[in-house]
């Protein structure tokens, strides 16, 4: 039986300190931004059209052709990130 694996590399960005200069996207106070990329763990290639969910919130994104995603307005606290893709269903 073959199974698919997805590897997500993510960064959680808190709002920068007052007066800080940055070119990165800023999150409103009390919220965070999650961005990163997802790769196919078997082939090591970017995983396009995967759905990335922040469990317990309505926040989600779909990966680009390069496997990149960005989710904003994530409330404070611990969250589990879930990656869903049709490839996983096909190979299980």
PyMOL Python script that loads the backbone (N, CA, C, O; Angstrom):
from pymol import cmd

cmd.read_pdbstr("""\
ATOM      1  N   UNK A   1       0.843  -1.167   0.000  1.00  0.00           N
ATOM      2  CA  UNK A   1       0.000   0.000   0.000  1.00  0.00           C
ATOM      3  C   UNK A   1       0.894   1.238   0.000  1.00  0.00           C
ATOM      4  O   UNK A   1       1.815   1.326   0.811  1.00  0.00           O
ATOM      5  N   UNK A   2       0.640   2.190  -0.891  1.00  0.00           N
ATOM      6  CA  UNK A   2       1.396   3.434  -0.939  1.00  0.00           C
ATOM      7  C   UNK A   2       0.630   4.520  -0.209  1.00  0.00           C
ATOM      8  O   UNK A   2      -0.600   4.555  -0.249  1.00  0.00           O
ATOM      9  N   UNK A   3       1.340   5.390   0.446  1.00  0.00           N
ATOM     10  CA  UNK A   3       0.713   6.532   1.107  1.00  0.00           C
ATOM     11  C   UNK A   3       1.445   7.795   0.702  1.00  0.00           C
ATOM     12  O   UNK A   3       2.636   7.763   0.391  1.00  0.00           O
ATOM     13  N   UNK A   4       0.739   8.891   0.707  1.00  0.00           N
ATOM     14  CA  UNK A   4       1.328  10.184   0.380  1.00  0.00           C
ATOM     15  C   UNK A   4       1.645  10.923   1.662  1.00  0.00           C
ATOM     16  O   UNK A   4       0.959  10.766   2.672  1.00  0.00           O
ATOM     17  N   UNK A   5       2.654  11.701   1.613  1.00  0.00           N
ATOM     18  CA  UNK A   5       3.017  12.516   2.768  1.00  0.00           C
ATOM     19  C   UNK A   5       3.198  13.948   2.307  1.00  0.00           C
ATOM     20  O   UNK A   5       3.729  14.188   1.222  1.00  0.00           O
ATOM     21  N   UNK A   6       2.775  14.881   3.096  1.00  0.00           N
ATOM     22  CA  UNK A   6       2.970  16.299   2.805  1.00  0.00           C
ATOM     23  C   UNK A   6       3.803  16.889   3.923  1.00  0.00           C
ATOM     24  O   UNK A   6       3.577  16.603   5.099  1.00  0.00           O
ATOM     25  N   UNK A   7       4.759  17.707   3.553  1.00  0.00           N
ATOM     26  CA  UNK A   7       5.593  18.380   4.528  1.00  0.00           C
ATOM     27  C   UNK A   7       5.328  19.867   4.405  1.00  0.00           C
ATOM     28  O   UNK A   7       5.466  20.436   3.322  1.00  0.00           O
ATOM     29  N   UNK A   8       4.951  20.495   5.491  1.00  0.00           N
ATOM     30  CA  UNK A   8       4.683  21.931   5.480  1.00  0.00           C
ATOM     31  C   UNK A   8       5.777  22.643   6.260  1.00  0.00           C
ATOM     32  O   UNK A   8       6.094  22.278   7.392  1.00  0.00           O
ATOM     33  N   UNK A   9       6.340  23.652   5.642  1.00  0.00           N
ATOM     34  CA  UNK A   9       7.280  24.521   6.332  1.00  0.00           C
ATOM     35  C   UNK A   9       6.579  25.855   6.502  1.00  0.00           C
ATOM     36  O   UNK A   9       6.190  26.485   5.519  1.00  0.00           O
ATOM     37  N   UNK A  10       6.418  26.285   7.735  1.00  0.00           N
ATOM     38  CA  UNK A  10       5.609  27.464   7.992  1.00  0.00           C
ATOM     39  C   UNK A  10       6.339  28.443   8.900  1.00  0.00           C
ATOM     40  O   UNK A  10       7.283  28.084   9.603  1.00  0.00           O
ATOM     41  N   UNK A  11       5.880  29.677   8.865  1.00  0.00           N
ATOM     42  CA  UNK A  11       6.387  30.708   9.764  1.00  0.00           C
ATOM     43  C   UNK A  11       5.192  31.456  10.325  1.00  0.00           C
ATOM     44  O   UNK A  11       4.289  31.842   9.583  1.00  0.00           O
ATOM     45  N   UNK A  12       5.188  31.658  11.619  1.00  0.00           N
ATOM     46  CA  UNK A  12       4.117  32.399  12.275  1.00  0.00           C
ATOM     47  C   UNK A  12       4.653  33.781  12.572  1.00  0.00           C
ATOM     48  O   UNK A  12       5.651  33.927  13.278  1.00  0.00           O
ATOM     49  N   UNK A  13       3.998  34.795  12.039  1.00  0.00           N
ATOM     50  CA  UNK A  13       4.484  36.161  12.181  1.00  0.00           C
ATOM     51  C   UNK A  13       3.587  36.946  13.116  1.00  0.00           C
ATOM     52  O   UNK A  13       2.409  37.162  12.828  1.00  0.00           O
ATOM     53  N   UNK A  14       4.136  37.363  14.213  1.00  0.00           N
ATOM     54  CA  UNK A  14       3.420  38.233  15.131  1.00  0.00           C
ATOM     55  C   UNK A  14       3.572  39.665  14.638  1.00  0.00           C
ATOM     56  O   UNK A  14       4.468  39.949  13.844  1.00  0.00           O
ATOM     57  N   UNK A  15       2.715  40.568  15.093  1.00  0.00           N
ATOM     58  CA  UNK A  15       2.854  41.963  14.694  1.00  0.00           C
ATOM     59  C   UNK A  15       4.210  42.518  15.135  1.00  0.00           C
ATOM     60  O   UNK A  15       4.662  42.211  16.238  1.00  0.00           O
ATOM     61  N   UNK A  16       4.869  43.325  14.301  1.00  0.00           N
ATOM     62  CA  UNK A  16       6.152  43.896  14.691  1.00  0.00           C
ATOM     63  C   UNK A  16       5.974  44.922  15.804  1.00  0.00           C
ATOM     64  O   UNK A  16       4.886  45.465  15.995  1.00  0.00           O
ATOM     65  N   UNK A  17       7.056  45.182  16.535  1.00  0.00           N
ATOM     66  CA  UNK A  17       7.016  46.170  17.609  1.00  0.00           C
ATOM     67  C   UNK A  17       6.715  47.546  17.036  1.00  0.00           C
ATOM     68  O   UNK A  17       7.027  47.827  15.879  1.00  0.00           O
ATOM     69  N   UNK A  18       6.117  48.389  17.837  1.00  0.00           N
ATOM     70  CA  UNK A  18       5.810  49.747  17.390  1.00  0.00           C
ATOM     71  C   UNK A  18       7.089  50.441  16.952  1.00  0.00           C
ATOM     72  O   UNK A  18       8.115  50.348  17.626  1.00  0.00           O
ATOM     73  N   UNK A  19       7.029  51.126  15.839  1.00  0.00           N
ATOM     74  CA  UNK A  19       8.177  51.849  15.329  1.00  0.00           C
ATOM     75  C   UNK A  19       9.113  50.992  14.493  1.00  0.00           C
ATOM     76  O   UNK A  19      10.046  51.528  13.894  1.00  0.00           O
ATOM     77  N   UNK A  20       8.902  49.690  14.430  1.00  0.00           N
ATOM     78  CA  UNK A  20       9.776  48.814  13.644  1.00  0.00           C
ATOM     79  C   UNK A  20       9.491  49.007  12.163  1.00  0.00           C
ATOM     80  O   UNK A  20       8.337  49.143  11.756  1.00  0.00           O
ATOM     81  N   UNK A  21      10.526  49.018  11.376  1.00  0.00           N
ATOM     82  CA  UNK A  21      10.387  49.133   9.930  1.00  0.00           C
ATOM     83  C   UNK A  21      10.497  47.746   9.329  1.00  0.00           C
ATOM     84  O   UNK A  21      11.459  47.027   9.600  1.00  0.00           O
ATOM     85  N   UNK A  22       9.539  47.365   8.529  1.00  0.00           N
ATOM     86  CA  UNK A  22       9.570  46.056   7.897  1.00  0.00           C
ATOM     87  C   UNK A  22       8.834  46.101   6.576  1.00  0.00           C
ATOM     88  O   UNK A  22       7.892  46.875   6.407  1.00  0.00           O
ATOM     89  N   UNK A  23       9.267  45.265   5.631  1.00  0.00           N
ATOM     90  CA  UNK A  23       8.568  45.160   4.353  1.00  0.00           C
ATOM     91  C   UNK A  23       7.621  43.971   4.368  1.00  0.00           C
ATOM     92  O   UNK A  23       6.855  43.778   3.424  1.00  0.00           O
ATOM     93  N   UNK A  24       7.664  43.155   5.451  1.00  0.00           N
ATOM     94  CA  UNK A  24       6.780  41.996   5.556  1.00  0.00           C
ATOM     95  C   UNK A  24       5.355  42.459   5.840  1.00  0.00           C
ATOM     96  O   UNK A  24       5.131  43.556   6.352  1.00  0.00           O
ATOM     97  N   UNK A  25       4.408  41.608   5.499  1.00  0.00           N
ATOM     98  CA  UNK A  25       3.017  41.906   5.777  1.00  0.00           C
ATOM     99  C   UNK A  25       2.816  41.948   7.282  1.00  0.00           C
ATOM    100  O   UNK A  25       3.385  41.134   8.010  1.00  0.00           O
ATOM    101  N   UNK A  26       2.012  42.890   7.752  1.00  0.00           N
ATOM    102  CA  UNK A  26       1.761  43.048   9.180  1.00  0.00           C
ATOM    103  C   UNK A  26       0.386  42.504   9.536  1.00  0.00           C
ATOM    104  O   UNK A  26      -0.565  42.611   8.761  1.00  0.00           O
ATOM    105  N   UNK A  27       0.303  41.923  10.717  1.00  0.00           N
ATOM    106  CA  UNK A  27      -0.967  41.423  11.229  1.00  0.00           C
ATOM    107  C   UNK A  27      -1.521  42.453  12.214  1.00  0.00           C
ATOM    108  O   UNK A  27      -0.750  43.091  12.931  1.00  0.00           O
ATOM    109  N   UNK A  28      -2.841  42.625  12.261  1.00  0.00           N
ATOM    110  CA  UNK A  28      -3.420  43.509  13.259  1.00  0.00           C
ATOM    111  C   UNK A  28      -3.106  43.012  14.672  1.00  0.00           C
ATOM    112  O   UNK A  28      -2.815  41.832  14.866  1.00  0.00           O
ATOM    113  N   UNK A  29      -3.166  43.900  15.644  1.00  0.00           N
ATOM    114  CA  UNK A  29      -2.875  43.540  17.037  1.00  0.00           C
ATOM    115  C   UNK A  29      -3.737  42.356  17.470  1.00  0.00           C
ATOM    116  O   UNK A  29      -4.939  42.333  17.205  1.00  0.00           O
ATOM    117  N   UNK A  30      -3.123  41.370  18.138  1.00  0.00           N
ATOM    118  CA  UNK A  30      -3.842  40.203  18.633  1.00  0.00           C
ATOM    119  C   UNK A  30      -4.043  39.106  17.605  1.00  0.00           C
ATOM    120  O   UNK A  30      -4.599  38.052  17.915  1.00  0.00           O
ATOM    121  N   UNK A  31      -3.592  39.349  16.382  1.00  0.00           N
ATOM    122  CA  UNK A  31      -3.733  38.355  15.316  1.00  0.00           C
ATOM    123  C   UNK A  31      -2.361  38.054  14.728  1.00  0.00           C
ATOM    124  O   UNK A  31      -1.426  38.838  14.884  1.00  0.00           O
ATOM    125  N   UNK A  32      -2.248  36.928  14.058  1.00  0.00           N
ATOM    126  CA  UNK A  32      -0.985  36.532  13.435  1.00  0.00           C
ATOM    127  C   UNK A  32      -1.196  36.125  11.991  1.00  0.00           C
ATOM    128  O   UNK A  32      -2.322  35.922  11.536  1.00  0.00           O
ATOM    129  N   UNK A  33      -0.078  36.012  11.279  1.00  0.00           N
ATOM    130  CA  UNK A  33      -0.056  35.569   9.886  1.00  0.00           C
ATOM    131  C   UNK A  33       0.764  34.286   9.820  1.00  0.00           C
ATOM    132  O   UNK A  33       1.830  34.195  10.428  1.00  0.00           O
ATOM    133  N   UNK A  34       0.272  33.306   9.091  1.00  0.00           N
ATOM    134  CA  UNK A  34       0.992  32.056   8.874  1.00  0.00           C
ATOM    135  C   UNK A  34       1.312  31.967   7.392  1.00  0.00           C
ATOM    136  O   UNK A  34       0.412  32.038   6.556  1.00  0.00           O
ATOM    137  N   UNK A  35       2.594  31.812   7.059  1.00  0.00           N
ATOM    138  CA  UNK A  35       2.952  31.650   5.648  1.00  0.00           C
ATOM    139  C   UNK A  35       4.041  30.608   5.535  1.00  0.00           C
ATOM    140  O   UNK A  35       4.806  30.379   6.473  1.00  0.00           O
ATOM    141  N   UNK A  36       4.102  29.979   4.372  1.00  0.00           N
ATOM    142  CA  UNK A  36       5.102  28.948   4.172  1.00  0.00           C
ATOM    143  C   UNK A  36       4.868  28.221   2.871  1.00  0.00           C
ATOM    144  O   UNK A  36       4.240  28.747   1.952  1.00  0.00           O
ATOM    145  N   UNK A  37       5.379  27.001   2.800  1.00  0.00           N
ATOM    146  CA  UNK A  37       5.180  26.199   1.596  1.00  0.00           C
ATOM    147  C   UNK A  37       5.001  24.739   1.990  1.00  0.00           C
ATOM    148  O   UNK A  37       5.431  24.304   3.058  1.00  0.00           O
ATOM    149  N   UNK A  38       4.355  23.998   1.097  1.00  0.00           N
ATOM    150  CA  UNK A  38       4.069  22.578   1.312  1.00  0.00           C
ATOM    151  C   UNK A  38       4.724  21.801   0.185  1.00  0.00           C
ATOM    152  O   UNK A  38       4.603  22.165  -0.985  1.00  0.00           O
ATOM    153  N   UNK A  39       5.424  20.721   0.547  1.00  0.00           N
ATOM    154  CA  UNK A  39       6.028  19.862  -0.467  1.00  0.00           C
ATOM    155  C   UNK A  39       5.501  18.442  -0.330  1.00  0.00           C
ATOM    156  O   UNK A  39       5.095  18.016   0.751  1.00  0.00           O
ATOM    157  N   UNK A  40       5.515  17.730  -1.427  1.00  0.00           N
ATOM    158  CA  UNK A  40       5.152  16.324  -1.460  1.00  0.00           C
ATOM    159  C   UNK A  40       6.307  15.564  -0.812  1.00  0.00           C
ATOM    160  O   UNK A  40       7.426  15.587  -1.324  1.00  0.00           O
ATOM    161  N   UNK A  41       6.050  14.900   0.296  1.00  0.00           N
ATOM    162  CA  UNK A  41       7.092  14.207   1.038  1.00  0.00           C
ATOM    163  C   UNK A  41       7.695  13.028   0.302  1.00  0.00           C
ATOM    164  O   UNK A  41       8.800  12.603   0.638  1.00  0.00           O
ATOM    165  N   UNK A  42       7.007  12.487  -0.686  1.00  0.00           N
ATOM    166  CA  UNK A  42       7.531  11.349  -1.450  1.00  0.00           C
ATOM    167  C   UNK A  42       8.432  11.828  -2.586  1.00  0.00           C
ATOM    168  O   UNK A  42       9.523  11.293  -2.783  1.00  0.00           O
ATOM    169  N   UNK A  43       7.981  12.829  -3.328  1.00  0.00           N
ATOM    170  CA  UNK A  43       8.706  13.286  -4.515  1.00  0.00           C
ATOM    171  C   UNK A  43       9.567  14.519  -4.261  1.00  0.00           C
ATOM    172  O   UNK A  43      10.405  14.867  -5.093  1.00  0.00           O
ATOM    173  N   UNK A  44       9.369  15.189  -3.114  1.00  0.00           N
ATOM    174  CA  UNK A  44      10.153  16.380  -2.804  1.00  0.00           C
ATOM    175  C   UNK A  44       9.825  17.578  -3.669  1.00  0.00           C
ATOM    176  O   UNK A  44      10.618  18.514  -3.762  1.00  0.00           O
ATOM    177  N   UNK A  45       8.670  17.558  -4.302  1.00  0.00           N
ATOM    178  CA  UNK A  45       8.242  18.651  -5.176  1.00  0.00           C
ATOM    179  C   UNK A  45       7.184  19.503  -4.472  1.00  0.00           C
ATOM    180  O   UNK A  45       6.517  19.019  -3.558  1.00  0.00           O
ATOM    181  N   UNK A  46       7.019  20.777  -4.887  1.00  0.00           N
ATOM    182  CA  UNK A  46       5.957  21.605  -4.312  1.00  0.00           C
ATOM    183  C   UNK A  46       4.594  20.938  -4.505  1.00  0.00           C
ATOM    184  O   UNK A  46       4.341  20.316  -5.536  1.00  0.00           O
ATOM    185  N   UNK A  47       3.734  21.070  -3.519  1.00  0.00           N
ATOM    186  CA  UNK A  47       2.398  20.480  -3.579  1.00  0.00           C
ATOM    187  C   UNK A  47       1.389  21.582  -3.893  1.00  0.00           C
ATOM    188  O   UNK A  47       1.010  22.355  -3.013  1.00  0.00           O
ATOM    189  N   UNK A  48       0.959  21.649  -5.152  1.00  0.00           N
ATOM    190  CA  UNK A  48       0.005  22.661  -5.610  1.00  0.00           C
ATOM    191  C   UNK A  48      -1.419  22.255  -5.251  1.00  0.00           C
ATOM    192  O   UNK A  48      -1.731  21.068  -5.162  1.00  0.00           O
ATOM    193  N   UNK A  49      -2.265  23.232  -5.049  1.00  0.00           N
ATOM    194  CA  UNK A  49      -3.704  23.050  -4.805  1.00  0.00           C
ATOM    195  C   UNK A  49      -4.018  22.276  -3.533  1.00  0.00           C
ATOM    196  O   UNK A  49      -5.080  21.662  -3.434  1.00  0.00           O
ATOM    197  N   UNK A  50      -3.120  22.293  -2.563  1.00  0.00           N
ATOM    198  CA  UNK A  50      -3.408  21.693  -1.254  1.00  0.00           C
ATOM    199  C   UNK A  50      -4.167  22.726  -0.425  1.00  0.00           C
ATOM    200  O   UNK A  50      -3.967  23.930  -0.588  1.00  0.00           O
ATOM    201  N   UNK A  51      -5.026  22.257   0.451  1.00  0.00           N
ATOM    202  CA  UNK A  51      -5.741  23.141   1.364  1.00  0.00           C
ATOM    203  C   UNK A  51      -5.021  23.115   2.705  1.00  0.00           C
ATOM    204  O   UNK A  51      -4.782  22.047   3.270  1.00  0.00           O
ATOM    205  N   UNK A  52      -4.675  24.300   3.212  1.00  0.00           N
ATOM    206  CA  UNK A  52      -4.014  24.442   4.509  1.00  0.00           C
ATOM    207  C   UNK A  52      -5.023  25.069   5.458  1.00  0.00           C
ATOM    208  O   UNK A  52      -5.496  26.181   5.220  1.00  0.00           O
ATOM    209  N   UNK A  53      -5.356  24.358   6.536  1.00  0.00           N
ATOM    210  CA  UNK A  53      -6.370  24.806   7.499  1.00  0.00           C
ATOM    211  C   UNK A  53      -5.729  25.090   8.844  1.00  0.00           C
ATOM    212  O   UNK A  53      -4.790  24.406   9.252  1.00  0.00           O
ATOM    213  N   UNK A  54      -6.244  26.106   9.534  1.00  0.00           N
ATOM    214  CA  UNK A  54      -5.875  26.361  10.924  1.00  0.00           C
ATOM    215  C   UNK A  54      -7.034  25.819  11.744  1.00  0.00           C
ATOM    216  O   UNK A  54      -8.104  26.424  11.806  1.00  0.00           O
ATOM    217  N   UNK A  55      -6.806  24.665  12.377  1.00  0.00           N
ATOM    218  CA  UNK A  55      -7.864  23.975  13.103  1.00  0.00           C
ATOM    219  C   UNK A  55      -8.470  24.872  14.187  1.00  0.00           C
ATOM    220  O   UNK A  55      -7.760  25.603  14.878  1.00  0.00           O
ATOM    221  N   UNK A  56      -9.787  24.801  14.317  1.00  0.00           N
ATOM    222  CA  UNK A  56     -10.494  25.585  15.332  1.00  0.00           C
ATOM    223  C   UNK A  56     -10.807  27.001  14.893  1.00  0.00           C
ATOM    224  O   UNK A  56     -11.355  27.785  15.668  1.00  0.00           O
ATOM    225  N   UNK A  57     -10.463  27.340  13.646  1.00  0.00           N
ATOM    226  CA  UNK A  57     -10.763  28.661  13.095  1.00  0.00           C
ATOM    227  C   UNK A  57     -11.314  28.468  11.681  1.00  0.00           C
ATOM    228  O   UNK A  57     -11.172  27.390  11.105  1.00  0.00           O
ATOM    229  N   UNK A  58     -11.940  29.504  11.121  1.00  0.00           N
ATOM    230  CA  UNK A  58     -12.373  29.403   9.722  1.00  0.00           C
ATOM    231  C   UNK A  58     -11.245  29.755   8.737  1.00  0.00           C
ATOM    232  O   UNK A  58     -11.485  29.816   7.531  1.00  0.00           O
ATOM    233  N   UNK A  59     -10.043  29.982   9.223  1.00  0.00           N
ATOM    234  CA  UNK A  59      -8.925  30.441   8.392  1.00  0.00           C
ATOM    235  C   UNK A  59      -8.321  29.285   7.591  1.00  0.00           C
ATOM    236  O   UNK A  59      -8.018  28.227   8.141  1.00  0.00           O
ATOM    237  N   UNK A  60      -8.151  29.504   6.287  1.00  0.00           N
ATOM    238  CA  UNK A  60      -7.569  28.492   5.415  1.00  0.00           C
ATOM    239  C   UNK A  60      -7.020  29.148   4.161  1.00  0.00           C
ATOM    240  O   UNK A  60      -7.321  30.306   3.872  1.00  0.00           O
ATOM    241  N   UNK A  61      -6.213  28.399   3.419  1.00  0.00           N
ATOM    242  CA  UNK A  61      -5.646  28.881   2.154  1.00  0.00           C
ATOM    243  C   UNK A  61      -5.422  27.686   1.243  1.00  0.00           C
ATOM    244  O   UNK A  61      -5.418  26.539   1.689  1.00  0.00           O
ATOM    245  N   UNK A  62      -5.235  27.971  -0.041  1.00  0.00           N
ATOM    246  CA  UNK A  62      -4.897  26.955  -1.031  1.00  0.00           C
ATOM    247  C   UNK A  62      -3.502  27.250  -1.543  1.00  0.00           C
ATOM    248  O   UNK A  62      -3.185  28.400  -1.846  1.00  0.00           O
ATOM    249  N   UNK A  63      -2.661  26.226  -1.645  1.00  0.00           N
ATOM    250  CA  UNK A  63      -1.293  26.437  -2.096  1.00  0.00           C
ATOM    251  C   UNK A  63      -1.236  26.778  -3.585  1.00  0.00           C
ATOM    252  O   UNK A  63      -2.075  26.347  -4.377  1.00  0.00           O
ATOM    253  N   UNK A  64      -0.216  27.569  -3.940  1.00  0.00           N
ATOM    254  CA  UNK A  64       0.028  27.945  -5.332  1.00  0.00           C
ATOM    255  C   UNK A  64       0.739  26.799  -6.052  1.00  0.00           C
ATOM    256  O   UNK A  64       0.988  25.747  -5.464  1.00  0.00           O
ATOM    257  N   UNK A  65       1.060  27.012  -7.318  1.00  0.00           N
ATOM    258  CA  UNK A  65       1.815  26.017  -8.087  1.00  0.00           C
ATOM    259  C   UNK A  65       3.181  25.746  -7.461  1.00  0.00           C
ATOM    260  O   UNK A  65       3.746  24.666  -7.636  1.00  0.00           O
ATOM    261  N   UNK A  66       3.711  26.730  -6.729  1.00  0.00           N
ATOM    262  CA  UNK A  66       4.997  26.574  -6.043  1.00  0.00           C
ATOM    263  C   UNK A  66       4.827  26.032  -4.622  1.00  0.00           C
ATOM    264  O   UNK A  66       5.804  25.944  -3.879  1.00  0.00           O
ATOM    265  N   UNK A  67       3.601  25.668  -4.235  1.00  0.00           N
ATOM    266  CA  UNK A  67       3.331  25.128  -2.903  1.00  0.00           C
ATOM    267  C   UNK A  67       3.227  26.178  -1.811  1.00  0.00           C
ATOM    268  O   UNK A  67       3.123  25.826  -0.636  1.00  0.00           O
ATOM    269  N   UNK A  68       3.254  27.447  -2.161  1.00  0.00           N
ATOM    270  CA  UNK A  68       3.232  28.531  -1.169  1.00  0.00           C
ATOM    271  C   UNK A  68       1.801  28.858  -0.736  1.00  0.00           C
ATOM    272  O   UNK A  68       0.844  28.684  -1.490  1.00  0.00           O
ATOM    273  N   UNK A  69       1.691  29.340   0.512  1.00  0.00           N
ATOM    274  CA  UNK A  69       0.392  29.770   1.041  1.00  0.00           C
ATOM    275  C   UNK A  69       0.596  30.877   2.055  1.00  0.00           C
ATOM    276  O   UNK A  69       1.695  31.055   2.580  1.00  0.00           O
ATOM    277  N   UNK A  70      -0.465  31.621   2.328  1.00  0.00           N
ATOM    278  CA  UNK A  70      -0.481  32.663   3.345  1.00  0.00           C
ATOM    279  C   UNK A  70      -1.869  32.686   3.968  1.00  0.00           C
ATOM    280  O   UNK A  70      -2.876  32.730   3.263  1.00  0.00           O
ATOM    281  N   UNK A  71      -1.912  32.655   5.290  1.00  0.00           N
ATOM    282  CA  UNK A  71      -3.180  32.750   6.022  1.00  0.00           C
ATOM    283  C   UNK A  71      -3.032  33.896   7.009  1.00  0.00           C
ATOM    284  O   UNK A  71      -2.101  33.907   7.815  1.00  0.00           O
ATOM    285  N   UNK A  72      -3.939  34.855   6.952  1.00  0.00           N
ATOM    286  CA  UNK A  72      -3.864  35.983   7.873  1.00  0.00           C
ATOM    287  C   UNK A  72      -5.007  35.942   8.883  1.00  0.00           C
ATOM    288  O   UNK A  72      -5.878  35.074   8.825  1.00  0.00           O
ATOM    289  N   UNK A  73      -4.984  36.891   9.801  1.00  0.00           N
ATOM    290  CA  UNK A  73      -6.040  37.072  10.813  1.00  0.00           C
ATOM    291  C   UNK A  73      -6.271  35.828  11.670  1.00  0.00           C
ATOM    292  O   UNK A  73      -7.414  35.461  11.945  1.00  0.00           O
ATOM    293  N   UNK A  74      -5.186  35.182  12.090  1.00  0.00           N
ATOM    294  CA  UNK A  74      -5.285  34.012  12.966  1.00  0.00           C
ATOM    295  C   UNK A  74      -5.312  34.502  14.404  1.00  0.00           C
ATOM    296  O   UNK A  74      -4.402  35.218  14.822  1.00  0.00           O
ATOM    297  N   UNK A  75      -6.342  34.132  15.180  1.00  0.00           N
ATOM    298  CA  UNK A  75      -6.415  34.584  16.561  1.00  0.00           C
ATOM    299  C   UNK A  75      -5.283  34.017  17.419  1.00  0.00           C
ATOM    300  O   UNK A  75      -4.717  32.968  17.112  1.00  0.00           O
ATOM    301  N   UNK A  76      -4.970  34.726  18.489  1.00  0.00           N
ATOM    302  CA  UNK A  76      -3.926  34.285  19.412  1.00  0.00           C
ATOM    303  C   UNK A  76      -4.234  32.914  19.977  1.00  0.00           C
ATOM    304  O   UNK A  76      -5.396  32.524  20.080  1.00  0.00           O
ATOM    305  N   UNK A  77      -3.184  32.178  20.346  1.00  0.00           N
ATOM    306  CA  UNK A  77      -3.343  30.869  20.959  1.00  0.00           C
ATOM    307  C   UNK A  77      -2.647  29.786  20.160  1.00  0.00           C
ATOM    308  O   UNK A  77      -2.090  30.034  19.091  1.00  0.00           O
ATOM    309  N   UNK A  78      -2.692  28.572  20.705  1.00  0.00           N
ATOM    310  CA  UNK A  78      -2.107  27.420  20.022  1.00  0.00           C
ATOM    311  C   UNK A  78      -3.094  26.885  19.005  1.00  0.00           C
ATOM    312  O   UNK A  78      -4.291  26.784  19.273  1.00  0.00           O
ATOM    313  N   UNK A  79      -2.577  26.544  17.833  1.00  0.00           N
ATOM    314  CA  UNK A  79      -3.416  26.001  16.759  1.00  0.00           C
ATOM    315  C   UNK A  79      -2.679  24.864  16.077  1.00  0.00           C
ATOM    316  O   UNK A  79      -1.451  24.865  15.997  1.00  0.00           O
ATOM    317  N   UNK A  80      -3.427  23.909  15.593  1.00  0.00           N
ATOM    318  CA  UNK A  80      -2.870  22.838  14.779  1.00  0.00           C
ATOM    319  C   UNK A  80      -3.130  23.188  13.321  1.00  0.00           C
ATOM    320  O   UNK A  80      -4.221  23.634  12.966  1.00  0.00           O
ATOM    321  N   UNK A  81      -2.120  22.985  12.476  1.00  0.00           N
ATOM    322  CA  UNK A  81      -2.247  23.250  11.047  1.00  0.00           C
ATOM    323  C   UNK A  81      -2.437  21.918  10.335  1.00  0.00           C
ATOM    324  O   UNK A  81      -1.695  20.964  10.572  1.00  0.00           O
ATOM    325  N   UNK A  82      -3.438  21.862   9.458  1.00  0.00           N
ATOM    326  CA  UNK A  82      -3.780  20.641   8.733  1.00  0.00           C
ATOM    327  C   UNK A  82      -3.613  20.895   7.238  1.00  0.00           C
ATOM    328  O   UNK A  82      -4.048  21.928   6.729  1.00  0.00           O
ATOM    329  N   UNK A  83      -2.985  19.954   6.537  1.00  0.00           N
ATOM    330  CA  UNK A  83      -2.815  20.043   5.088  1.00  0.00           C
ATOM    331  C   UNK A  83      -3.624  18.916   4.454  1.00  0.00           C
ATOM    332  O   UNK A  83      -3.447  17.745   4.787  1.00  0.00           O
ATOM    333  N   UNK A  84      -4.509  19.285   3.540  1.00  0.00           N
ATOM    334  CA  UNK A  84      -5.341  18.316   2.816  1.00  0.00           C
ATOM    335  C   UNK A  84      -5.042  18.416   1.325  1.00  0.00           C
ATOM    336  O   UNK A  84      -4.850  19.508   0.791  1.00  0.00           O
ATOM    337  N   UNK A  85      -5.005  17.248   0.652  1.00  0.00           N
ATOM    338  CA  UNK A  85      -4.766  17.237  -0.789  1.00  0.00           C
ATOM    339  C   UNK A  85      -5.368  15.964  -1.378  1.00  0.00           C
ATOM    340  O   UNK A  85      -5.284  14.905  -0.756  1.00  0.00           O
ATOM    341  N   UNK A  86      -5.977  16.046  -2.568  1.00  0.00           N
ATOM    342  CA  UNK A  86      -6.573  14.859  -3.199  1.00  0.00           C
ATOM    343  C   UNK A  86      -5.557  13.736  -3.431  1.00  0.00           C
ATOM    344  O   UNK A  86      -5.939  12.566  -3.423  1.00  0.00           O
ATOM    345  N   UNK A  87      -4.281  14.058  -3.637  1.00  0.00           N
ATOM    346  CA  UNK A  87      -3.252  13.056  -3.854  1.00  0.00           C
ATOM    347  C   UNK A  87      -3.197  12.077  -2.697  1.00  0.00           C
ATOM    348  O   UNK A  87      -2.967  10.887  -2.911  1.00  0.00           O
ATOM    349  N   UNK A  88      -3.400  12.544  -1.493  1.00  0.00           N
ATOM    350  CA  UNK A  88      -3.365  11.681  -0.317  1.00  0.00           C
ATOM    351  C   UNK A  88      -4.453  10.611  -0.405  1.00  0.00           C
ATOM    352  O   UNK A  88      -4.214   9.454  -0.062  1.00  0.00           O
ATOM    353  N   UNK A  89      -5.635  10.991  -0.859  1.00  0.00           N
ATOM    354  CA  UNK A  89      -6.747  10.041  -0.993  1.00  0.00           C
ATOM    355  C   UNK A  89      -6.480   9.019  -2.093  1.00  0.00           C
ATOM    356  O   UNK A  89      -6.842   7.850  -1.964  1.00  0.00           O
ATOM    357  N   UNK A  90      -5.835   9.472  -3.193  1.00  0.00           N
ATOM    358  CA  UNK A  90      -5.584   8.585  -4.316  1.00  0.00           C
ATOM    359  C   UNK A  90      -4.556   7.510  -3.998  1.00  0.00           C
ATOM    360  O   UNK A  90      -4.627   6.404  -4.533  1.00  0.00           O
ATOM    361  N   UNK A  91      -3.598   7.828  -3.131  1.00  0.00           N
ATOM    362  CA  UNK A  91      -2.516   6.895  -2.877  1.00  0.00           C
ATOM    363  C   UNK A  91      -2.720   6.053  -1.624  1.00  0.00           C
ATOM    364  O   UNK A  91      -1.957   5.116  -1.391  1.00  0.00           O
ATOM    365  N   UNK A  92      -3.712   6.354  -0.827  1.00  0.00           N
ATOM    366  CA  UNK A  92      -3.912   5.619   0.425  1.00  0.00           C
ATOM    367  C   UNK A  92      -4.528   4.258   0.171  1.00  0.00           C
ATOM    368  O   UNK A  92      -4.766   3.503   1.114  1.00  0.00           O
TER     369      UNK A  92
END
""", "prot")
cmd.dss("prot")
cmd.show_as("cartoon", "prot")
cmd.util.cbc("prot")
cmd.orient("prot")
